[in-house]
Amino acid sequence: MAAGLRPRSGVAGKVLYRVDEAITVLGLGRTALYELIRSGRLKSVQEGRTRLIPARAIEEYVALLERESGVSYGKTA
């Protein structure tokens, strides 16, 4: 591994998730996950013919959902 590059301690410690794994992590169906990717709400990358979802993209999507719902954690009213 190059100096200064370390895997992020993302969701469950993985850096990239296959589609089936992301479906399980997010609790979504396959069609819903691909729609999120198509709409740009969930970022993904492609390695050869394999579609992968970065852990960071999952974290960003969850943060987006929290912002949209007005949920805030760790802040007192």
C-alpha positions as CSV (number, residue, x, y, z in Angstrom):
1,M,0.0,0.0,0.0
2,A,1.3,3.4,-0.9
3,A,2.5,5.7,1.9
4,G,-0.3,7.7,3.4
5,L,-3.0,5.6,1.8
6,R,-5.0,3.6,4.3
7,P,-8.4,2.0,3.9
8,R,-11.2,4.0,5.4
9,S,-12.9,2.5,8.4
10,G,-16.2,2.7,6.5
11,V,-19.3,0.7,7.1
12,A,-18.2,-2.6,8.6
13,G,-14.6,-1.8,7.7
14,K,-14.9,-2.5,4.0
15,V,-13.9,0.0,1.3
16,L,-16.0,-1.3,-1.6
17,Y,-19.2,-3.3,-1.6
18,R,-20.6,-5.4,-4.4
19,V,-24.3,-4.6,-5.3
20,D,-25.6,-7.6,-3.2
21,E,-23.6,-6.5,-0.2
22,A,-24.8,-2.9,-0.5
23,I,-28.4,-4.1,-0.8
24,T,-28.0,-5.9,2.5
25,V,-26.2,-3.0,4.3
26,L,-28.8,-0.5,3.2
27,G,-31.8,-2.8,3.5
28,L,-33.0,-2.0,0.0
29,G,-34.1,-4.1,-2.9
30,R,-32.0,-4.5,-6.1
31,T,-34.3,-2.3,-8.2
32,A,-34.3,0.5,-5.6
33,L,-30.5,0.4,-5.3
34,Y,-30.0,0.6,-9.1
35,E,-32.5,3.5,-9.2
36,L,-30.5,5.4,-6.6
37,I,-27.4,4.8,-8.7
38,R,-29.1,6.0,-11.9
39,S,-30.5,9.1,-10.2
40,G,-27.0,10.0,-8.7
41,R,-28.2,9.8,-5.1
42,L,-25.8,6.8,-4.5
43,K,-22.4,6.9,-6.1
44,S,-20.8,3.8,-7.6
45,V,-17.7,2.8,-9.5
46,Q,-17.1,0.1,-12.1
47,E,-14.1,-2.3,-12.2
48,G,-14.4,-4.2,-15.4
49,R,-17.9,-5.5,-15.5
50,T,-18.4,-5.3,-11.7
51,R,-20.4,-2.5,-10.2
52,L,-19.1,-1.5,-6.8
53,I,-20.4,0.9,-4.2
54,P,-17.7,2.7,-2.1
55,A,-18.3,2.7,1.7
56,R,-17.9,6.4,1.6
57,A,-20.8,6.6,-0.9
58,I,-23.0,4.6,1.5
59,E,-22.1,6.9,4.4
60,E,-22.8,10.0,2.2
61,Y,-26.2,8.5,1.2
62,V,-27.2,7.9,4.8
63,A,-26.1,11.4,5.7
64,L,-28.2,12.7,2.9
65,L,-31.2,10.9,4.2
66,E,-30.6,12.2,7.7
67,R,-30.4,15.8,6.3
68,E,-33.5,15.4,4.3
69,S,-35.4,14.1,7.3
70,G,-34.1,16.8,9.6
71,V,-32.5,14.2,11.9
72,S,-29.5,15.4,13.9
73,Y,-27.5,13.2,16.3
74,G,-25.4,14.3,19.1
75,K,-26.9,17.8,19.3
76,T,-29.0,19.1,22.1
77,A,-32.1,21.1,21.5
